[in-house]
Each structure stands twice: as structure tokens, then as C-alpha cells.
Amino acid sequence: MPDNLNTRLCDAVDAAFDAQVEFLLDLTAHPSTRGNERSAQDFMAQELTSRGFELDRWQIDVSEIRHLPGFSPVMAPYEDAVNVVGAHRSETKTGKSLILNGHIDVVPPGPLDMWEYPPFEPRVDDGWLYGRGGGDMKAGLASNLFALDALAACDLAPAADVFFQSVVEEECTGNGALACLARGYTADAALIPEPFSENLVTAQLGVIWFQVHLKGRPTHVAYAGSGSNAIEAAVPLIQALHEMEHRWNDEGRRPPDYAQMEHALNLNVGKIQGGDWTSSVPAWCVFDVRMGLFPGQSLKAAKIEIEQVILDAARENEFLQNSLPEIVYHGFEAEGYALSQDSSKKAALAIDTLDQAHRTATGEELARQAITATTDARFFGLYADTPALVYGPRAEAIHGFNERVELESMRRITKATALFIADWCGVEPRNGATERVAASS
Amino acid sequence: MPDNLNTRLCDAVDAAFDAQVEFLLDLTAHPSTRGNERSAQDFMAQELTSRGFELDRWQIDVSEIRHLPGFSPVMAPYEDAVNVVGAHRSETKTGKSLILNGHIDVVPPGPLDMWEYPPFEPRVDDGWLYGRGGGDMKAGLASNLFALDALAACDLAPAADVFFQSVVEEECTGNGALACLARGYTADAALIPEPFSENLVTAQLGVIWFQVHLKGRPTHVAYAGSGSNAIEAAVPLIQALHEMEHRWNDEGRRPPDYAQMEHALNLNVGKIQGGDWTSSVPAWCVFDVRMGLFPGQSLKAAKIEIEQVILDAARENEFLQNSLPEIVYHGFEAEGYALSQDSSKKAALAIDTLDQAHRTATGEELARQAITATTDARFFGLYADTPALVYGPRAEAIHGFNERVELESMRRITKATALFIADWCGVEPRNGATERVAASS
């Protein structure tokens, strides 16, 4: 790729950067928590349509993905689970095709009084954009889109098909990305700008979600001895799960990407609800757990062990032994994925191409990172033979209060992405550009 | 009181007993949980009006009771906090006046799937009436009302003022009974048919409610180590509160009525809520606690000790020490009350009168019981110099699933109540009865 083009693409990103920040402010203002993604997806669809992409917008049909590997159980209604894909169809198809993926869903903001500013009234301060989802991962959607804009600004288009995906459900199941696969969107590589500080993610964990439902006989608290407290009965179960967590992190069990991490697998009790009256001994309690898994660790075996741990602990509890807990899988059943283990030429080439784009855009080496979370990358890597490059801007407090993303980092990622697209896909004249050039000459 | 009248009153209760059960079925069908008492109070008002009682129906005005002893903090809106009183004004006023008190509010039913039949579709089976609130304490409201009906059926009325009270807020603050006092309803004795198995309650505990609010920094679970889990931070605090509970139950601290009870004071974690996303480290958690107090135990000292215990435990916790818990008093600040300690002649006479009524109605001695709960009796006994007799039918699973009340027990209580009224208040011809007798002779 001529240096001249690199420079033109980076200049184009700079020229549009104010507009990109405006776009990110607009997008982050849509409170696209689970079940509320529609307005954000409408916004994305409008942006894609106005740029001339071929638009595909559909509600996920669970019956079409239920049987596929990587499917996670669905607990919530899917009326609002709408994916948006904008397709660029190359006229020459001389290069390698690409999926630019990002998720539109954001996690709940938590108590609003713990935010310095309202989570869905994003603002820029001292080089950072604040707001729920600004980092995770609307800045990534912005960098994907404005990287394509940079090519267009140079009157170029990718010389291969490119599918811009704005998916739902990344934060709880991954079924949005899975539905894109099921709909036939495949390519030679995928790029997912999740906010991991401009590092290339070489491995990600699997994640499993489960709920533990405890039930028992309630009673007036005057007779507390004859009832059993379902809230307090949760404590020994959580303790037993933490002991399992420590076993799973044993040095001997760690795969190469995580060999140096003392505690990559985190067990999180993320939510609890129990009882409904202060003076009634609570008869039920539900707590929600997230547990990490190493790449290569069997989901099925993990579930068996989790169930065993919970039931064993319950059997030692006087109350629970007569009313064993129910375990409900209510989200992620996600395997781990390691790009580092993909020995294909395609993967090597994709990484090399990104390496070079990053170096050109930033002047620095592309650092590698094994992350302790999951991303939608697993669908491309594990189930579609597509190397998935997770590479996005620097953000802080994702899933926390005052989440923020560094704007200069988003600029660098946008430039690197534009260079990557131009190199991986090649370029052709933008549709209509040749004619315009001909007409003006 | 002539035996003849006793027999006639008991016969009148029997004659109306099917109607009384129908009444209880109707009343129990009103789901009068906190904030939803209106339809049940409308029903009570209608029943009182149709019987010719002078009706008083008013919404509690917090500003009128806030300054009074026995007031408990109000957390919920009071739009639906409506008391109903039906007054009988005696023409002769030759006897002792009486308050017949009962509460209309019921505690939440909990998960419906744990009920054999829906909690607000009451039914009779094998001598028991099932339904939320049937025992606690709509059967008591029924026995109060149908005891008065028995007098009327004998063309008699109490020869003293009688105030039939259907109050709200018994299950969380007692502010309903307090509002009746503030409105000027006083009498020489009060009878409250709470469901304690036909025993006379000689002492009741104090109760304090508090919420513990925990807050912290949330984060993506991938970085669980750098955030702090507010749900799990609750565990050592609950542990410390249980240690306090054990100290408070020490033998040396027990007053006479509770000397033989190993564990009269129960600490109950009745409700918990924390977090909102399985894969976010929860940044907040709130748990609700009910703790018992002995009669004579200072509420103020109890609060100081509770706060000390929580804060001391929090200071030992790495996360909480930087974000100390907030303690909110959200309901009961109720002192204990012991009728057994009321040495007045009035109290002795009221107990004797009930003793005799119970013996006549049931053929058995009136048993005594110190209970491990609170009732509205404290307002009459502690703040209005009025002996309060808590004496009601046998019920099971109050605050539990499949709550039920024994109908024959309600019948006995109704008879004993009718005899008690006739003896305590004396009788006079029913308003209009003399004229009717004159007209027909």
C-alpha cells in the first residue's frame, strides 16, 4: 500500500474526527440496555443507509439459532433483539473480505447517584468521552464506521465485501453475533474493536452464567427457629463456589496464554434478590453467578462440576438438604477462544496486516494481551473458521460508574482500522467515483 | 351476667357463624398488602355502616402523629393508609368503654407457586380457612364484628362506648393504631384478637427494623480484583449482627416473662437486593433486618449498639472501611409491652373478665403466653394507660405459605368476645329495640 494512501486515509480520519466524536455522543445517548436496543439500532441503520450500505435489519429468531454451536439460553423476550448489518459489495472482489463487528448493547448503569454525570447524557471532558457504553463498545462501532468513511473520503472502497455489523446480546449470550453467522455473513477475517487499550487480544476466556434458586418454608419471624432463612442459606453455597474458583485457577490447569495469571478466572456474584418483608423469614433467594473458563475447558464438564459443588454444599445445610437448590442457566454458555492457537495462514496474515496498520498509525508495536473476559470473537474463531481480531481503544470503568473512553485512542484505532481495511481488502474506486472523475476531467 | 344471656349470645354466634365465615372469605379475598388496603377498608366501612355504626374513615396524616411516642419512621407513601373506625355510642353509658382493634394490612404472599391455592382466593377445607391474612388477622376482625352482632341479635347493645377499629400499618410501623389514639379514640380497655391460639398475651417484644445500604466501586468482572463486591461484603456484617443477637438473648438480660426462653429475640434478614448484571461486580447491596427487643429495653440504646456493631464490622473489611454502610430505619421502632406488668385495677379487672368469658365460652382455663412478636397492643398499654388484651384464634403459617385459621377456634373466640363485651361494657336495649318490642306487644 503506497505511503501516500496511508497518509490520505489518516488525514481523512483527522478531517472527520469532530464528526466522529459527535456521532459517538449521539450513539451513547441511546440507552441501549438489554431490551432497549431499538432506538440505537434505528440510529445505526439510518447512518448506514445514508452512506449507501445495503441494509439488513432483522429480529433474532431463536428457532433459527437454537441448534447451533455457541448458542446460549435465552431468558428474556427477544422482541427488541434486532441486529443491523450494512453490506458493502465490492465490484472487483479482488481482495479479502472482512466483517467489522461491534455490539450495541450496554450493561445497566446501576444507581444513578453514583454517576458524576447521567450515564446516558454523554459528555467530553479533557480528552475523554464519558457515558455508559461509550467505551464498551460504541467507540468501536464509531471507529469501524469512520474507518470506512475515510476510504470513501479518498474516493475509494474496499476491493472485497465488507459487512458492518451492529449486534445485540453481546453482554449476556452472544446470540446476536451467532444470528449474523446463521444469516450467512462470513468473511476471511473479523475485526472487533472491543476496548482493550489498543492491544491485540490473543486469547479470551469462556464465560458461564447461572442462577441459584433457593426456596424454603417461610414463617413469621417470631418463630424464626421453625422457618429457614433462604437468604442466609446462600452464604455457604457462595463460599463453596469460591473454593471451586480457586481450584480452577490452579497453576496446573492454566493454558499457555494464562500461565502467568494467578487469578484469570473470576467468579462473580453479580446480583441477588430474596425475601419481600422484613418481618417474614425469607422463603426464597436467587443469586446470579458469572464464572470464567479457560480456552479449551469443557463447558459441559464445568456445568457438571458447578452443579456438584452447589448440591454438595446444600446437602450439608440442614435447611437446604430438604429443598435442594435449583440451578438455572440464564445466559452465557461461552467457550474460551485463543487466536494465538489459530495456526492458519489466514490468521497469520490477518495479524501481520493489523500489526503493520497499527505500527503505521501509531508508530508503536502492536502489543498482545490475553483477556479475562469474553467477546463475540469466539463465534468467528470457533464456529466459522474466521480469525477474529479483537483490537479497540482504551477505555476505563467499563461496567462501572463514569465509564469513559479516550478520544485520541479512538482516533488511532480508527486510523489503524482504515489502513487495515485498505491493506486486507485492497481498494477499488468508490462506486460512482470513477464516473465523477471522468465527468470532471 | 345471667347464664341465660351467655347462652343466648353463644347461640347467636352459632346462628350467624356461616355468615361470619362468608364474611371472612370475602374480607380475605381483598389483597390488602401495604399500599393496597383501600378495597378491604371500603368493605369494612360498608359492613360497619350497614350495621348502623357511626363511621369514621380517614387517611393518616403523618404530621399529626410524627411527634407522638411510639411513632415509627414512614418510608412508603401514605395515600392508601386509611383507617376505619365504627363507633357505638351508648345511650346509658353505665359500663366500661372498649376498643375492639384489628389490623387490615397483610404481609406479601411471596412466590405464588409456593402456595397450594392462590393466597387471595381463600377457601375452607376441613375446618380451616386458607388465605393470606385469614389468620393474621382478618379472623380477628370477623370475631370482633360478629361478637357485636351477637349482642344485636339479642336486641342488646353495649352499655358503654365501643370503638371498632380496622387499622392499617400494623405489620410495619403501628402508625395506624397510633393515628387512632391521636384522633381521640380512648377507652377503658382494648381487645386485639391477634392469632395466638386462644391464649392471653401477657407480654410482647419490641421490634426494630433497619436497612443496611452498602455501596462501592463496580467494574467489569474481568477485573474483579480491582472492584469490590457489595453483595459479598454483606456477609460479615450479618455475621456480626447475629453475634449481637446472641448477646441480647443472654440469660442475664431476660425480663421475667421471657426468663425461660433461650432465644426470644430473633434477628431476621428478611430481604436483600443487590447488583443488576451478572457480569458486573455489584456496586451496591441493601439488606433489611428485623430485630426483637425485650420489654423495658431502650430503643435508643438498641439503635446505638446496632450502628456500632455494623460500623465496627465494616471497618474490618477492606472494601467497606472506605465506604462505610448507611443505616436506614425504615419501619418499626416499637417498644416491648407487658400486660403482666400493668398493676392497675383496670388491668386486673379486664383480665378477670376475659378469663371468665373464655371459661364460659370454651370450658377451659385461659392460658397465658409471652409472645416473640409485637402487636398494636403497645400503643394502648404504653401510651394511653389502657390495658390491652391480645387474645385471638388459632392460626398457622402466618407470614408463610398456605396461611390458615381454624374456624372452630374463631367461633370460640367470637363467643368469648361477645361474653366479654356484655360483661365489661354491660348491656342496654339495642337502639330501636325497645320501640320494636313496644310496638309488637
Interface residues (C-beta under 8 A of the other chain):
Chain A: V107 P108 G110 P111 M114 D136 E171 C172 L205 V207 W209 K215 R217 P218 T219 H220 V221 A222 Y223 A224 G225 G227 N229 I231 E232 V235 I238 H263 N266 N268 V269 G270 K271 I272 Q273 G274 G275 D276 W277 T278 S279 S280 V281 P282 A283 W284 C285 F287 D288 V289 R290 G292 H330 G331 F332 I371 T372 A373 A397 I398 H399 G400 F401
Chain B: V107 P108 G110 P111 M114 D136 E171 C172 L205 V207 W209 K215 R217 P218 T219 H220 V221 A222 Y223 A224 G225 G227 N229 I231 E232 V235 I238 H263 N266 N268 V269 G270 K271 I272 Q273 G274 G275 D276 W277 T278 S279 S280 V281 P282 A283 W284 C285 F287 D288 V289 R290 G292 H330 G331 F332 I371 T372 A373 A397 I398 H399 G400 F401
